[in-house]
């Protein structure tokens, strides 16, 4: 991803507020533009609303990478992956962070605020943002996923 071209767009639910704030600060310190879509308090919110806000910006090309955080990361992953051209990956360890990009061309990093430490998430996000997509045989597989989206009318 070229720095300064498109922002890294991020959001969370109430459970992910503290982790998202730390991830936002890290992304900005690494030199990326950031668009933080909230929420701004720990009052309960519905995670699908925030997944939609991030996924729509990835889907329509207003952002190249996204970050979502909820309690486990599962709800955000399920919600975001309903959108065209979105490949949201729950980054449960460093290996997953690396290969989500290398082999799957994932464009949204998802974290569980109740399943990992904030510093683990920061480390995984750095890996995710720095890894390229290998293309080659993996591009053929991503194209097959895109055909699934077309079949579903996304």
Secondary structure as GFF3:
##gff-version 3
##sequence-region A 1 154
A	DSSP	beta_strand	8	12	.	.	.	ID=ss1
A	DSSP	three_ten_helix	14	16	.	.	.	ID=ss2
A	DSSP	alpha_helix	17	29	.	.	.	ID=ss3
A	DSSP	beta_strand	34	36	.	.	.	ID=ss4
A	DSSP	alpha_helix	47	59	.	.	.	ID=ss5
A	DSSP	beta_strand	65	70	.	.	.	ID=ss6
A	DSSP	alpha_helix	74	80	.	.	.	ID=ss7
A	DSSP	beta_strand	88	90	.	.	.	ID=ss8
A	DSSP	alpha_helix	94	102	.	.	.	ID=ss9
A	DSSP	beta_strand	108	112	.	.	.	ID=ss10
A	DSSP	alpha_helix	118	130	.	.	.	ID=ss11
A	DSSP	alpha_helix	137	151	.	.	.	ID=ss12
###
